[in-house]
Amino acid sequence: MASSHRATRSSATGLLSGELKQRAWSALSWGAVVAVVALVAVFSVVPTAPHSSTALTGAEQYEKPQTLVAVSHVATPEVTRDSFEVIPGRVAFINSGTNYDWAKLVLDSAGWPVTDNNVTVITRWMRQENYIDTWWNRNNPLNNGWGSGGNSGLGSYPSLVVAAENAADALLTHPGYSEIRAAFARSAPTEVTEAAIWASPWASSHYANGSHWHYTPVPVVKAPPGAW
């Protein structure tokens, strides 16, 4: 009876021990599964460093601190520039020596603006008084009687420079030329200045009140150097 009881207890104990072991293994298995799932989740979230297909350079492997040094005195190279000379207007006009330059010299001598309008009028005016190809005839392009020794305008000047100065002086002084100088002073439209010339006593014919006036472009013609 006692032996049977021990056998029964031993059997019961064995069953209990087996059941505990089975539960323990089952718990371990579930724990392992949970651990694996956790690892997978961690590695899927954390990004991995990219693998470069080329070797890293020294600058990429070692980042050295950079320093900036300020220099108080910097040597600047000496620059050689070409020299140039600014030629005053009057000298430039004389050196160029054309009929257009003489017109500019008259305007400059009178203190009037050297503009396209004013230069155009004077070159046209010169053409009315002398042939284009010999506009410097007697060094008197406008046949000016003022200071030339010829009241009819047929006198001469020692140079074209003197002629320009006398033309400016006559236009600035004579009361009959007031409308001409007013037009030149404000660089009026060419037709305004030309009408003032026709109405003035400069030419006794008054250029037939403009009917003898020519409007085609005046060619550029250079005077002989000795005329200046």
FILUMMAR-323310 format. One record per residue (C-alpha): residue number from 0; x, y, z. Coordinates in steps of 0.05 Angstrom, whole numbers, plus 5000, padded with zeros to 4 digits. Example, Ala and Ser with C-alpha at 12.3 -4.5 7.8 and 13.67 -1.06 7.14 Angstrom:
% residues 2
zavo 0	x 5246	y 4910	z 5156 $
zavo 1	x 5273	y 4979	z 5143 $
This chain:
% residues 228
zavo 0	x 5000	y 5000	z 5000 $
zavo 1	x 5056	y 5047	z 5017 $
zavo 2	x 5094	y 5025	z 4956 $
zavo 3	x 5034	y 5038	z 4912 $
zavo 4	x 5027	y 5107	z 4942 $
zavo 5	x 5099	y 5125	z 4928 $
zavo 6	x 5093	y 5101	z 4857 $
zavo 7	x 5032	y 5144	z 4848 $
zavo 8	x 5068	y 5204	z 4878 $
zavo 9	x 5129	y 5191	z 4834 $
zavo 10	x 5086	y 5187	z 4772 $
zavo 11	x 5050	y 5250	z 4791 $
zavo 12	x 5115	y 5285	z 4804 $
zavo 13	x 5142	y 5264	z 4736 $
zavo 14	x 5080	y 5289	z 4701 $
zavo 15	x 5085	y 5355	z 4737 $
zavo 16	x 5159	y 5362	z 4720 $
zavo 17	x 5146	y 5346	z 4646 $
zavo 18	x 5090	y 5397	z 4644 $
zavo 19	x 5134	y 5450	z 4676 $
zavo 20	x 5189	y 5436	z 4626 $
zavo 21	x 5141	y 5440	z 4568 $
zavo 22	x 5114	y 5507	z 4594 $
zavo 23	x 5186	y 5532	z 4604 $
zavo 24	x 5206	y 5514	z 4533 $
zavo 25	x 5142	y 5544	z 4507 $
zavo 26	x 5157	y 5609	z 4544 $
zavo 27	x 5228	y 5609	z 4518 $
zavo 28	x 5204	y 5598	z 4447 $
zavo 29	x 5156	y 5656	z 4451 $
zavo 30	x 5210	y 5699	z 4482 $
zavo 31	x 5257	y 5682	z 4425 $
zavo 32	x 5204	y 5700	z 4374 $
zavo 33	x 5191	y 5767	z 4408 $
zavo 34	x 5266	y 5781	z 4410 $
zavo 35	x 5275	y 5766	z 4336 $
zavo 36	x 5215	y 5809	z 4317 $
zavo 37	x 5244	y 5866	z 4359 $
zavo 38	x 5312	y 5860	z 4325 $
zavo 39	x 5281	y 5861	z 4256 $
zavo 40	x 5241	y 5923	z 4274 $
zavo 41	x 5303	y 5958	z 4300 $
zavo 42	x 5344	y 5944	z 4238 $
zavo 43	x 5288	y 5963	z 4192 $
zavo 44	x 5281	y 6031	z 4225 $
zavo 45	x 5354	y 6051	z 4235 $
zavo 46	x 5386	y 6069	z 4168 $
zavo 47	x 5451	y 6038	z 4150 $
zavo 48	x 5510	y 6079	z 4126 $
zavo 49	x 5518	y 6080	z 4050 $
zavo 50	x 5575	y 6040	z 4021 $
zavo 51	x 5619	y 6079	z 3974 $
zavo 52	x 5644	y 6043	z 3914 $
zavo 53	x 5708	y 6083	z 3914 $
zavo 54	x 5761	y 6091	z 3966 $
zavo 55	x 5757	y 6153	z 4011 $
zavo 56	x 5807	y 6207	z 3998 $
zavo 57	x 5851	y 6234	z 4052 $
zavo 58	x 5810	y 6297	z 4058 $
zavo 59	x 5747	y 6256	z 4069 $
zavo 60	x 5780	y 6211	z 4121 $
zavo 61	x 5811	y 6266	z 4161 $
zavo 62	x 5777	y 6333	z 4168 $
zavo 63	x 5828	y 6384	z 4190 $
zavo 64	x 5807	y 6451	z 4220 $
zavo 65	x 5814	y 6510	z 4171 $
zavo 66	x 5846	y 6576	z 4190 $
zavo 67	x 5841	y 6645	z 4158 $
zavo 68	x 5901	y 6692	z 4162 $
zavo 69	x 5888	y 6766	z 4151 $
zavo 70	x 5946	y 6803	z 4120 $
zavo 71	x 5949	y 6877	z 4137 $
zavo 72	x 5994	y 6897	z 4080 $
zavo 73	x 5984	y 6868	z 4010 $
zavo 74	x 6033	y 6884	z 3955 $
zavo 75	x 5996	y 6909	z 3894 $
zavo 76	x 6028	y 6902	z 3825 $
zavo 77	x 6045	y 6966	z 3788 $
zavo 78	x 6000	y 6977	z 3728 $
zavo 79	x 6027	y 7014	z 3668 $
zavo 80	x 5974	y 7053	z 3630 $
zavo 81	x 5981	y 7084	z 3562 $
zavo 82	x 5986	y 7159	z 3565 $
zavo 83	x 5937	y 7201	z 3525 $
zavo 84	x 5929	y 7275	z 3511 $
zavo 85	x 5864	y 7313	z 3509 $
zavo 86	x 5867	y 7363	z 3452 $
zavo 87	x 5827	y 7427	z 3465 $
zavo 88	x 5769	y 7440	z 3417 $
zavo 89	x 5801	y 7496	z 3377 $
zavo 90	x 5866	y 7459	z 3367 $
zavo 91	x 5828	y 7396	z 3346 $
zavo 92	x 5787	y 7436	z 3295 $
zavo 93	x 5850	y 7468	z 3265 $
zavo 94	x 5887	y 7402	z 3262 $
zavo 95	x 5828	y 7368	z 3227 $
zavo 96	x 5821	y 7427	z 3179 $
zavo 97	x 5756	y 7413	z 3143 $
zavo 98	x 5698	y 7459	z 3126 $
zavo 99	x 5660	y 7428	z 3183 $
zavo 100	x 5717	y 7444	z 3230 $
zavo 101	x 5717	y 7516	z 3208 $
zavo 102	x 5642	y 7520	z 3223 $
zavo 103	x 5655	y 7492	z 3292 $
zavo 104	x 5711	y 7543	z 3302 $
zavo 105	x 5663	y 7600	z 3287 $
zavo 106	x 5613	y 7573	z 3338 $
zavo 107	x 5668	y 7562	z 3390 $
zavo 108	x 5695	y 7633	z 3379 $
zavo 109	x 5626	y 7662	z 3391 $
zavo 110	x 5612	y 7618	z 3452 $
zavo 111	x 5554	y 7583	z 3420 $
zavo 112	x 5539	y 7509	z 3426 $
zavo 113	x 5574	y 7465	z 3375 $
zavo 114	x 5513	y 7423	z 3355 $
zavo 115	x 5491	y 7388	z 3292 $
zavo 116	x 5438	y 7441	z 3279 $
zavo 117	x 5487	y 7498	z 3284 $
zavo 118	x 5543	y 7464	z 3244 $
zavo 119	x 5494	y 7445	z 3189 $
zavo 120	x 5470	y 7517	z 3181 $
zavo 121	x 5541	y 7546	z 3176 $
zavo 122	x 5566	y 7493	z 3126 $
zavo 123	x 5504	y 7507	z 3083 $
zavo 124	x 5517	y 7581	z 3090 $
zavo 125	x 5590	y 7572	z 3069 $
zavo 126	x 5566	y 7535	z 3007 $
zavo 127	x 5522	y 7594	z 2988 $
zavo 128	x 5583	y 7641	z 2991 $
zavo 129	x 5638	y 7599	z 2960 $
zavo 130	x 5649	y 7537	z 2919 $
zavo 131	x 5652	y 7474	z 2961 $
zavo 132	x 5719	y 7450	z 2934 $
zavo 133	x 5750	y 7518	z 2948 $
zavo 134	x 5711	y 7539	z 3009 $
zavo 135	x 5774	y 7571	z 3039 $
zavo 136	x 5779	y 7621	z 2981 $
zavo 137	x 5816	y 7684	z 3005 $
zavo 138	x 5811	y 7654	z 3074 $
zavo 139	x 5742	y 7683	z 3077 $
zavo 140	x 5691	y 7625	z 3074 $
zavo 141	x 5630	y 7670	z 3088 $
zavo 142	x 5653	y 7730	z 3047 $
zavo 143	x 5652	y 7771	z 3110 $
zavo 144	x 5669	y 7845	z 3102 $
zavo 145	x 5681	y 7853	z 3177 $
zavo 146	x 5756	y 7865	z 3186 $
zavo 147	x 5774	y 7837	z 3118 $
zavo 148	x 5786	y 7903	z 3083 $
zavo 149	x 5730	y 7892	z 3034 $
zavo 150	x 5662	y 7921	z 3050 $
zavo 151	x 5629	y 7879	z 2996 $
zavo 152	x 5655	y 7816	z 3029 $
zavo 153	x 5710	y 7805	z 2978 $
zavo 154	x 5766	y 7820	z 3026 $
zavo 155	x 5813	y 7767	z 3055 $
zavo 156	x 5842	y 7746	z 3122 $
zavo 157	x 5912	y 7723	z 3139 $
zavo 158	x 5886	y 7654	z 3161 $
zavo 159	x 5823	y 7614	z 3169 $
zavo 160	x 5830	y 7621	z 3245 $
zavo 161	x 5827	y 7697	z 3239 $
zavo 162	x 5769	y 7690	z 3191 $
zavo 163	x 5730	y 7649	z 3242 $
zavo 164	x 5743	y 7699	z 3297 $
zavo 165	x 5720	y 7757	z 3253 $
zavo 166	x 5657	y 7720	z 3231 $
zavo 167	x 5640	y 7708	z 3304 $
zavo 168	x 5655	y 7780	z 3322 $
zavo 169	x 5611	y 7807	z 3266 $
zavo 170	x 5552	y 7763	z 3285 $
zavo 171	x 5559	y 7782	z 3359 $
zavo 172	x 5566	y 7856	z 3346 $
zavo 173	x 5524	y 7879	z 3287 $
zavo 174	x 5453	y 7898	z 3309 $
zavo 175	x 5424	y 7870	z 3245 $
zavo 176	x 5446	y 7800	z 3264 $
zavo 177	x 5410	y 7796	z 3331 $
zavo 178	x 5361	y 7742	z 3307 $
zavo 179	x 5418	y 7701	z 3279 $
zavo 180	x 5458	y 7701	z 3344 $
zavo 181	x 5395	y 7686	z 3385 $
zavo 182	x 5381	y 7625	z 3341 $
zavo 183	x 5453	y 7600	z 3346 $
zavo 184	x 5454	y 7611	z 3421 $
zavo 185	x 5396	y 7564	z 3432 $
zavo 186	x 5414	y 7516	z 3376 $
zavo 187	x 5348	y 7529	z 3342 $
zavo 188	x 5322	y 7483	z 3287 $
zavo 189	x 5360	y 7495	z 3222 $
zavo 190	x 5301	y 7527	z 3186 $
zavo 191	x 5294	y 7579	z 3242 $
zavo 192	x 5367	y 7600	z 3239 $
zavo 193	x 5368	y 7600	z 3163 $
zavo 194	x 5307	y 7645	z 3160 $
zavo 195	x 5342	y 7694	z 3207 $
zavo 196	x 5402	y 7695	z 3159 $
zavo 197	x 5358	y 7709	z 3099 $
zavo 198	x 5323	y 7766	z 3135 $
zavo 199	x 5389	y 7798	z 3158 $
zavo 200	x 5432	y 7848	z 3119 $
zavo 201	x 5489	y 7797	z 3112 $
zavo 202	x 5474	y 7788	z 3038 $
zavo 203	x 5442	y 7842	z 2997 $
zavo 204	x 5405	y 7789	z 2957 $
zavo 205	x 5377	y 7758	z 3021 $
zavo 206	x 5389	y 7692	z 2984 $
zavo 207	x 5323	y 7705	z 2948 $
zavo 208	x 5289	y 7694	z 3015 $
zavo 209	x 5314	y 7623	z 3015 $
zavo 210	x 5296	y 7603	z 2945 $
zavo 211	x 5370	y 7600	z 2927 $
zavo 212	x 5387	y 7560	z 2989 $
zavo 213	x 5410	y 7488	z 2981 $
zavo 214	x 5394	y 7432	z 3030 $
zavo 215	x 5432	y 7373	z 3003 $
zavo 216	x 5486	y 7346	z 3050 $
zavo 217	x 5551	y 7386	z 3046 $
zavo 218	x 5612	y 7344	z 3029 $
zavo 219	x 5670	y 7344	z 3078 $
zavo 220	x 5729	y 7380	z 3045 $
zavo 221	x 5796	y 7393	z 3078 $
zavo 222	x 5832	y 7459	z 3067 $
zavo 223	x 5907	y 7463	z 3053 $
zavo 224	x 5948	y 7466	z 3117 $
zavo 225	x 5976	y 7534	z 3098 $
zavo 226	x 5906	y 7565	z 3099 $
zavo 227	x 5902	y 7556	z 3174 $
